[in-house]
Amino acid sequence: MTEDQFMGNIYQRFPVTIERGLGSHVWDTSGKEYIDCMGGYGVALVGHCNPRVVKAIKDQVDKIITVHSSLYNKTREEFLEKLIKISPPGLGHVYLNNSGTEAVEAAIKFARKFTGKKGMVAMNGSYHGKSFGSLSLTFNPKYRKAFEPLLSNVSFTPFGDIEALKSAVNSDTALVILEPIQGESGIHVAPDGFLQEVRKICNENGTVLVFDEIQAGLGRTGKMWASQHWDTAPDIMCLAKGIAGGVPMGATLVKPEILACIGKGEQSSTFGGNPLSCAAGIGAIQALTEDGLVDNAAKMGKIFREGLERLKEKHKIIREIRGKGLMIGVELKFEVKDILFDGIANNLLLLYSGKNILRLLPPLVISESDINKTLETLDLILTKEEQRRNV
C-alpha cells in the first residue's frame, strides 16, 4: 500500500481501502460493502456521513473555516450552549481542543493548578492517550516502557478495588482519573457502587475526580454519559471521538471554580473551537438528542447482547460477554486476529481490544437487521474457527 511508504509502521493495518460510508455501512474501493462494527474506534458515533453533520459542515464551509478562540464566533457559541445543556450537573465550563489525549492533558493541568497538589491516581487497565501526560496515566507497559521516565507522582490501583484506592489517595493527590467502562483493556464495566465510593474518597481528600468518557460517553452505553448508570458526576470530564461526528475535536468539561484558576495563556489550542468542528459538533449533538440515538443504543445494545449470549451458549470458545449499550466486549479463549480477517472476508469490520477480545463499537444508528446479520456472520466465523482448532 502506498500509505505505508510514507506513514511508517505505526498502525496495525488491515487490507481494506475504505472509500465511502453511510450510517453503519462502509464501502471499499472495489465497491464491497461492510457492516462497520469498528466505527473508527468509536468515532463514527452518529453514523458515517450523518445527514445533520454533513449539512452543518457544508453550511459552515461557505461562511468561514477558522476563527481562533481569541475572537468570538456564533457557531462556537451555539455548540458550547448545546454541549453544556447535555453535560453532567456542575460541569458548566468547557475547554475545547482536538483529541482525547489533549482533553486529558488539560485535565491534568487544571487539577494540579486548582488543588496545588502533584499526585495522580489512575486504574490498572486504564487508557488515556499516548502524549506524555496522558501516557503517564495509561497503564499498559507496552505503551510506556520505551518513553520512560514519564510524569512522576503517578500510581495505579486495581479497577473496582475501593480499598486499594483509599490506600493510594493521600493529602497530595491532585486527581483520580478513570473510565467508567474501560475500553482499551477489554470493555471492563465498573462494579456497582464503585464510582459512588470513588466520588466520596475524592470529596474527603480534596481531590479532583476526572471521568474519561472519551469512548464511553455521548450515548454509547445507552445513556448520554456512562457515569449516569451509577448516578455519579465528576469534577472534570474528558470527551472526544464522536463528539463532532467524525471531525477531529476534543473537549474538557470542567466545574467553573476549577477552570477559574487557569490564567490567560496558561492553556490554549490553535485549532480548539474551530468553527468547522463546532458546526459538526452541533449536528452530532442534534442527532443524539433529536433522532433518538441514545435510546437506540440501549435498545440495539440489548438485542446485540442477547444474541451474543446465545452464541456463547453455542460456542465454547467464547469466555465472556461484557459491556453496556453498544460498547461490547467478547472475550475469547484464543487470539482474535484470524477472526478479524475472516470478518473482512465476510463483509464485517471488527475491532480488537487486547489479543483475545473482540470490541464492538458500531455507530449508534445501527439497525436490528444489521445486528442480526453481524450475529449470523460471527456464528459462521466462530464455527469455522472451532473446526480449525478441533474444539
Secondary structure by P-SEA (a helix, b strand, c coil): ccccccccccccccccccccccccccccccccccccccccccccccccccaaaaaaaaaaaacccccccccccaaaaaaaaaaaaaccccccbbbbbccaaaaaaaaaaaaaaaacccbbbbcccccccccaaaaaaccccccccccccccccccccccccaaaaaaaccccccbbbbbcccccccccccccaaaaaaaaaaaaccbbbbbccccccccccccccccccccccccbbbbcccccccccbbbbbbccccccccccccccccccccaaaaaaaaaaaaaacccaaaaaaaaaaaaaaaaaaaaaaaccccccccccccbbbbbccccaaaaaaaaaaacbbbbbccccbbbbbccccccaaaaaaaaaaaaaaaaaaaaaacc
